């Protein structure tokens, strides 16, 4: 590939994605400021370095927060950086157990239960504990918001949290993009779970919505948006 086509690829894919991420980060911060009270409880699934968790604590300093991060060194760092948060070194899905986990050393944010990066990346296979939210949390725990960013595995997280979501009716902030294809999840399946089974309306972080199934399907196929919020 010559320099011209390479620059065009960066301009047409990497740059718009980075711009969308920055825009969504700003809108997520605004959303948290509106929906969280001082004592709101939140679950951060795929907490990574704690960027979203830090904003959650700003708005809900008295809440009982839980952070899930399967990578050992990142879970340890979160435990140190956020002593008031219950950090769980585990992944989430709809079945508990111990599963192989692809730790992408060169780009940790792309780590996940499926290996979905090119062979040129530095990947180490590790074993991680997998929990189910409906089984792992106290029966009286009621979250105001659940944020899920797990590189395509979001559908399994929600399937394992249906009782919790039905009882608490929290806001769900979730990524749903190209990574879902590596888990065999379609836009129709995610929409039917969130909008149909759970009874939550889906919006993008620009505030557009509620999404219909055809619009959600089209947005998934085009990649126009990949971060969403669902609420009653």
N, C-alpha and C positions, 0 to 999 in steps of 0.2 A: 504494500500500500504506500503510495507516494505521500508527500507532506500535505498536499492540498486535500485529498480525500480524508486523511487522518484528522486534519483540522476541522473539516466539515463534520466528521463523526462526533468529535468533541463538542462542536457547536450545537449539533442537532440532538444529542442525547445527554451527555454529561452535564453541560451547562444548564439546560432546562430542568433537569432533575435536581441539581444543586439549588437552583432558584426556587423550585417548588418546595424543597425541604426547608429552606430558610423561611419562606412564606408560611408554611404549615407550622413551623416552630413558633413563630410569632402568634399565630392564631390559637395554637394550643395553650400558650401562656395566658392569653386573654380568656380562653374558656375556663382554665383552672381558676382564674381570679373571680369569675362569675359564679361557678357552681360549688366551690369549696368553702366551707365555714371553718372556724378555728379547730373544731373537734371532728371534722370529717375523716372517715377512714378510707384509705386508698390501697390498691394493690398494683404494684408496678411489675409487670411480667416481661422479662428481658430488660432488666434495669441497666445493664452495661456499666457505664461509668457514673451513672446517677444524675444525668443532666435533668431529666424530667422529675426525678425524685426530689432534687434540690428545690425545684419550683413548687412541687406539692407541699414541701415542708414550710415554705414561705407563707403559703396561704392556709395551711392546716397544721400548725405547729403542735396542737394537742391531740391530733388524731393517732390512731393505732395503725401504723402503716406496715405493709408486708412487701418485700422486694424479692423477686425470683431472679437468680442469675446462676446458670449452670457452670460457667467457667470458674475453676477454683481460685485463681489469683484475683479475678475481678470480684468474686463474692467476698473474698478476704478484704479487699480494698473498700468495698461498700460497708462492711462491718466496722471498719476503722473510721471511715468518713462519716457514717450515719449511725452513731451509737444508739439512738432512740428508735431505730427501725429494725424490725425483725427480718433479717436477711436469710433466705433459704437457698442453699446451694443445690438447686434442682431445676430441671425443666418441667414443663406442664404439658399434659395431653389428656385424652379421655380414658387411658388405661395406665395404671401404675406399673412400675418395674424399674429395671436398669437397662439402658439402651446405649448403643454406640452414638457418639456425638462428634461431629467434624469441627475441630478447633482450627480455624483459619488463622494461623500465626501471623501471616502477612496483612490480614484485614479482619481482625477479631469480630467486627460487627456483622460479618457474613457467616459466622459460625452457626451451626444448627444441627438438628437431628438428621438432616439429609446433606450429602455432599453436593453442593450446587455451584461450585466455582471452577474455573479452568484449571487444567493440570499445572499451569505455570505458578499457581499460588502454593504457598507453604502450608500444608494441611497435616494435622496430627489427629489420629483417631483416639478418643478417650472414652471412658465409660461414665455415664451420668445417671443419677437417680431421677426418676420421672414420677411426679405426683399428679393427682387429680384434685382440682380445687374443691369439688363437692365432698371429697373425703378428707382433705387435709386441714380444713379450717374448723374452728369451733362453731357449733350450731348457731350461736348467738352473734357471730361476727357479721356486721352489716356494712359493706363498702358503699361509699358514695360514688366512687369512680374506679374503674379497672382499665389500666392502660396495657395493651398487648402489642409488642413488636418482637416477633420471633422468627423472622425471615421465612415466612410462608407457612408456618405451622399454626397459625392463629385459629383455624377452624377446629382443630383438635382441642385447643385450650377452652374454647367456648362450649364445645360438646361436653367437656368434663366439668363445666361450671353451670349447667342449666338450672339446677335446683337453687344455687346461690343467686343467680341472676333473677330468677323468677321471684324469689323471696325478697330481695333487696332492691330490685329495679334500679341498678346503678347506671351512670353514664359509662358507655364503653368507648374507649379511644383505641383504634386498632389500625394496623397497616394491613392492606390487602392488595398485593401487587403481583408481579410476575413470579415471585418465589412460590406462590401458592400452587402453580402448575407442577412444581417438583414434588408436591405432596398429593397430586391428583385431585386437587380441590377446584371446583368450577365456581364461577360467579353465581350461578343459580343455586348451588348448594349453600354458599355462604349467605346469600340473601334469604333463602327459605328458612335457614336456622335463625338468623338475627331478626328479620322482619316477621317471618311467619311463626316459628315455634316460640321465640322469646318475646314477640310483640313489641319490638323496638323500632323506631323510625331511623333511617340512615341518612346522614348528611355528610358532605365533605367539609373540610376545615375552612373553606371559604364561606360556609353557611348555606350553600346551595342544597336544596332538598325539600321535603323528604324524597329520596330516590325511589323510583319505580324499578321493577325488575329489569325491563329493557334498558333503562338508563344506567343502572348499576352494571349490567352485562357489558354495555358499550364502553363505559368508563374503564372497566377492567381490561377489555380487549385493546383499547387505545393507549392505556397507561396515563390518561389525562390527569387522574388523581389516584393516589394510592394510600392516602391517610384519611380515615373517616371517624365520625363520632355517631354513636347510636344512643337514643334515649327514648323514654316513654312518650 
